[in-house]
């Protein structure tokens, strides 16, 4: 049953969740997963594939209306809880909800994250701290909250990071944050191996998401042009990777970084790449939303 941010529980219409196009039916039967940032884009696709493979999924995020709509579309095996992973108490509440609803937790997908588009020299201290707090501290909060439950089930932590690893134009802040998460993944895998916990990082490249399409056209068209595979990733491909890592195969990859980027990690070039500059050769800067104003 989905839960509102005020803690009140209500039911959503029961809809069919569909089956996987890749994995056998029932691959994840009996497994319980939490997906942060699960209401939209890649998080939604991860939740969709996990449900299709038989898992019970709890999606978490900050916007109840978005979570509710997504859970409704994925059917009775998907429930939701609103919370802000930047707050340790909220992270604990998200995990507690999953355990209360299902009696266990097997998979934690730390998908929530974010950044804004800006040249490195233009990153303000406030913006740097905001990106670090969401991507690094938020991930740490969720891991800390989930470890006791995951230790009981010999569960899996999947931390979403980014590729390429040799630097990203206008994304230095998120590159630094995600590198920290990859280091945290390796340490977690080593520290908790004796408890049967798997920790894997999934470094993703350029996917055709709603969020990417919000950037200037030269950005997302240029992003596709720089992928050696010749196209942006499809969101369903991300879902397939998450389901694979949530399966027994994931344990053999503990402590590693699995890269899904169409070979972008192999790309090198001058700064600034012409693919993201405007006609005058300048790198566009995204206008950030004022957090004090309503959405």
C-alpha positions as CSV (number, residue, x, y, z in Angstrom):
1,X,0.0,0.0,0.0
2,X,1.4,3.4,-0.9
3,X,2.0,5.9,1.9
4,X,1.6,9.7,1.9
5,X,4.4,12.0,3.2
6,X,2.2,12.5,6.3
7,X,2.4,8.7,7.0
8,X,-1.2,7.9,6.1
9,X,-1.6,4.7,4.0
10,X,-4.0,4.4,1.1
11,X,-4.5,1.9,-1.7
12,X,-4.0,2.4,-5.4
13,X,-5.8,0.7,-8.2
14,X,-4.3,-2.7,-9.0
15,X,-2.9,-2.8,-12.5
16,X,-0.9,-5.4,-14.4
17,X,2.9,-4.8,-14.2
18,X,3.9,-6.7,-17.4
19,X,6.7,-9.2,-17.9
20,X,10.4,-8.8,-18.7
21,X,11.6,-8.8,-22.3
22,X,14.9,-10.3,-21.2
23,X,14.7,-12.3,-18.0
24,X,12.8,-15.5,-17.1
25,X,9.5,-15.1,-15.2
26,X,9.9,-15.1,-11.5
27,X,13.7,-14.3,-11.5
28,X,13.3,-12.0,-8.4
29,X,10.2,-13.6,-6.8
30,X,10.2,-13.0,-3.1
31,X,12.7,-10.2,-3.3
32,X,12.0,-6.7,-1.9
33,X,13.7,-3.7,-3.4
34,X,13.8,0.0,-2.6
35,X,14.5,2.4,-5.5
36,X,15.3,6.0,-4.6
37,X,14.4,8.6,-7.2
38,X,12.0,5.9,-8.4
39,X,9.2,8.2,-9.6
40,X,10.7,9.3,-12.9
41,X,13.2,8.6,-15.7
42,X,15.8,5.9,-15.0
43,X,14.5,5.1,-11.5
44,X,11.1,4.5,-12.8
45,X,12.5,2.1,-15.4
46,X,14.5,0.3,-12.8
47,X,11.4,-0.2,-10.7
48,X,9.4,-1.3,-13.7
49,X,11.9,-4.1,-14.6
50,X,12.3,-5.2,-11.0
51,X,8.5,-5.6,-10.8
52,X,8.5,-7.4,-14.1
53,X,11.0,-9.9,-12.7
54,X,8.8,-10.6,-9.7
55,X,10.1,-8.3,-7.0
56,X,8.1,-6.2,-4.6
57,X,9.3,-2.6,-5.1
58,X,9.1,0.5,-2.9
59,X,9.9,3.7,-4.8
60,X,11.0,6.7,-2.9
61,X,11.3,10.4,-3.7
62,X,10.3,13.9,-2.6
63,X,7.2,14.4,-4.7
64,X,4.2,12.3,-3.5
65,X,2.1,13.0,-6.6
66,X,4.8,11.7,-9.0
67,X,5.4,8.6,-6.9
68,X,1.7,7.9,-6.6
69,X,1.3,8.1,-10.4
70,X,4.3,5.8,-11.1
71,X,3.2,3.2,-8.5
72,X,-0.3,3.3,-9.9
73,X,1.1,2.5,-13.4
74,X,3.3,-0.3,-12.2
75,X,0.6,-2.2,-10.3
76,X,0.2,-3.7,-6.8
77,X,3.8,-4.9,-6.5
78,X,5.0,-1.3,-6.4
79,X,4.3,1.0,-3.4
80,X,5.7,4.4,-2.5
81,X,7.0,6.5,0.3
82,X,7.9,10.2,0.2
83,X,11.2,11.3,1.8
84,X,14.3,13.2,1.3
85,X,17.5,11.1,1.3
86,X,19.5,14.1,2.3
87,X,17.9,13.8,5.7
88,X,19.1,10.7,7.8
89,X,15.7,10.5,9.5
90,X,13.9,10.3,6.2
91,X,16.3,7.7,4.9
92,X,15.6,5.6,8.0
93,X,11.9,6.0,7.5
94,X,12.0,4.9,3.9
95,X,13.8,1.7,4.9
96,X,11.5,1.1,7.8
97,X,8.5,1.5,5.5
98,X,9.8,-1.2,3.2
99,X,10.5,-3.6,6.1
100,X,7.1,-2.9,7.7
101,X,5.3,-3.6,4.4
102,X,7.2,-6.6,3.3
103,X,9.1,-8.0,6.4
104,X,12.5,-7.7,4.7
105,X,14.7,-5.8,2.4
106,X,16.9,-7.5,-0.3
107,X,17.9,-4.8,-2.7
108,X,18.7,-1.1,-2.3
109,X,19.0,0.9,-5.5
110,X,20.6,4.3,-4.7
111,X,19.4,6.0,-7.9
112,X,18.5,9.4,-6.6
113,X,21.0,12.1,-7.5
114,X,21.4,15.3,-9.5
115,X,23.5,18.1,-10.7
116,X,23.2,21.2,-12.8
117,X,25.0,22.1,-16.0
118,X,27.8,24.6,-15.5
119,X,31.5,25.0,-16.4
120,X,33.8,24.0,-13.6
121,X,35.0,27.6,-13.1
122,X,31.4,28.7,-12.6
123,X,30.6,26.2,-9.8
124,X,29.7,28.2,-6.7
125,X,30.4,26.8,-3.2
126,X,26.7,26.5,-2.5
127,X,26.1,24.5,-5.6
128,X,29.1,22.3,-4.9
129,X,27.8,21.5,-1.4
130,X,24.3,20.8,-2.8
131,X,25.5,18.3,-5.3
132,X,27.8,16.6,-2.7
133,X,25.0,16.5,-0.1
134,X,22.5,14.8,-2.5
135,X,24.8,12.4,-4.3
136,X,27.2,11.5,-1.5
137,X,25.5,12.1,1.8
138,X,22.2,10.9,0.5
139,X,23.7,7.6,-0.7
140,X,25.5,7.2,2.6
141,X,22.3,7.9,4.6
142,X,20.4,5.2,2.7
143,X,23.2,2.7,3.0
144,X,23.5,3.3,6.7
145,X,19.8,2.9,7.2
146,X,19.5,-0.2,5.1
147,X,22.6,-2.2,6.3
148,X,20.9,-4.0,9.2
149,X,18.0,-5.3,7.0
150,X,20.3,-6.2,4.2
151,X,22.6,-8.1,6.5
152,X,19.6,-10.3,7.5
153,X,18.8,-11.1,3.8
154,X,22.4,-11.2,2.4
155,X,21.1,-8.3,0.3
156,X,22.5,-6.1,-2.5
157,X,23.3,-2.4,-2.7
158,X,23.4,-0.9,-6.2
159,X,24.8,2.6,-6.3
160,X,24.2,4.6,-9.5
161,X,27.2,6.7,-10.6
162,X,28.2,8.2,-14.0
163,X,30.4,7.7,-16.9
164,X,32.8,8.8,-18.4
165,X,35.3,8.6,-15.6
166,X,38.0,10.7,-17.2
167,X,35.9,13.9,-16.8
168,X,32.6,15.3,-18.0
169,X,32.2,18.7,-19.7
170,X,30.3,21.1,-17.4
171,X,29.7,18.3,-14.8
172,X,32.9,18.5,-12.6
173,X,30.8,18.6,-9.4
174,X,28.9,15.5,-10.2
175,X,32.0,13.7,-11.4
176,X,33.7,14.3,-8.1
177,X,30.6,13.2,-6.2
178,X,30.1,10.0,-8.1
179,X,33.7,9.1,-7.8
180,X,33.3,9.4,-4.0
181,X,30.3,7.0,-4.3
182,X,32.3,4.5,-6.3
183,X,35.0,4.6,-3.5
184,X,32.2,4.1,-0.9
185,X,30.9,1.2,-2.9
186,X,34.2,-0.6,-2.9
187,X,34.7,0.0,0.8
188,X,31.1,-1.2,1.6
189,X,31.6,-4.3,-0.4
190,X,34.8,-5.2,1.5
191,X,33.6,-4.2,4.9
192,X,30.3,-6.1,4.7
193,X,31.3,-9.1,2.7
194,X,31.3,-11.3,5.8
195,X,27.6,-10.5,6.3
196,X,26.8,-11.6,2.7
197,X,26.1,-8.1,1.5
198,X,26.8,-7.3,-2.2
199,X,27.7,-3.7,-3.2
200,X,28.0,-2.7,-6.8
201,X,28.2,0.6,-8.6
202,X,26.5,1.1,-12.0
203,X,28.2,3.9,-13.9
204,X,25.8,5.1,-16.6
205,X,26.4,7.2,-19.7
206,X,24.1,9.3,-21.8
207,X,20.5,8.1,-21.7
208,X,17.5,9.5,-23.6
209,X,15.6,10.7,-20.5
210,X,13.0,13.4,-19.9
211,X,15.7,15.1,-17.8
212,X,18.2,15.2,-20.6
213,X,15.7,16.7,-23.0
214,X,15.3,19.7,-20.6
215,X,18.8,20.8,-21.5
216,X,19.5,23.0,-24.6
217,X,19.0,21.1,-27.8
218,X,22.7,21.3,-28.7
219,X,23.4,19.4,-25.4
220,X,21.3,16.3,-25.9
221,X,22.0,16.1,-29.7
222,X,25.7,16.5,-29.0
223,X,25.5,13.9,-26.2
224,X,24.2,11.4,-28.7
225,X,26.8,12.3,-31.3
226,X,29.7,11.6,-28.8
227,X,28.5,8.1,-27.9
228,X,30.7,5.6,-29.9
229,X,27.8,3.2,-30.0
230,X,26.1,5.9,-32.1
231,X,23.0,6.6,-30.0
232,X,21.8,7.5,-26.5
233,X,21.0,4.7,-24.2
234,X,17.4,3.5,-23.9
235,X,16.0,3.6,-20.4
236,X,14.9,0.0,-20.5
237,X,18.5,-1.0,-20.9
238,X,19.2,0.6,-17.6
239,X,16.3,-1.4,-16.1
240,X,17.8,-4.6,-17.4
241,X,21.2,-3.9,-15.8
242,X,19.6,-3.2,-12.4
243,X,17.6,-6.4,-12.6
244,X,20.8,-8.3,-13.5
245,X,22.7,-6.9,-10.6
246,X,19.7,-7.6,-8.2
247,X,19.8,-11.3,-9.3
248,X,22.3,-13.9,-8.0
249,X,24.7,-12.7,-10.7
250,X,25.2,-9.5,-8.8
251,X,27.1,-11.1,-5.9
252,X,29.9,-12.1,-8.3
253,X,30.3,-8.4,-9.2
254,X,30.5,-7.1,-5.6
255,X,33.1,-4.3,-5.2
256,X,33.2,-3.5,-8.9
257,X,31.9,-0.6,-11.1
258,X,29.8,-1.9,-14.0
259,X,29.7,0.7,-16.8
260,X,26.8,1.0,-19.2
261,X,27.6,3.9,-21.5
262,X,27.9,2.8,-25.1
263,X,31.8,3.1,-24.8
264,X,31.7,6.7,-23.8
265,X,34.4,5.9,-21.2
266,X,36.7,5.5,-24.2
267,X,36.1,9.0,-25.5
268,X,38.7,11.8,-25.2
269,X,38.6,15.3,-26.7
270,X,39.4,19.0,-26.3
271,X,37.6,21.3,-23.8
272,X,35.1,22.6,-24.5
273,X,33.7,20.0,-26.9
274,X,32.0,21.7,-29.8
275,X,29.0,19.4,-29.2
276,X,27.9,21.4,-26.2
277,X,28.9,25.0,-27.1
278,X,26.7,27.7,-28.5
279,X,27.5,29.4,-31.8
280,X,29.8,31.8,-29.9
281,X,31.8,29.0,-28.5
282,X,30.6,29.5,-24.9
283,X,29.3,26.7,-22.7
284,X,25.6,27.3,-21.7
285,X,24.8,27.4,-18.0
286,X,21.6,25.9,-16.8
287,X,19.3,28.3,-14.9
288,X,18.7,26.7,-11.5
289,X,15.4,26.7,-9.8
290,X,15.0,28.8,-6.7
291,X,14.5,26.2,-3.9
292,X,12.4,28.6,-1.9
293,X,9.8,28.9,-4.7
294,X,7.1,26.2,-5.2
295,X,7.4,23.9,-8.1
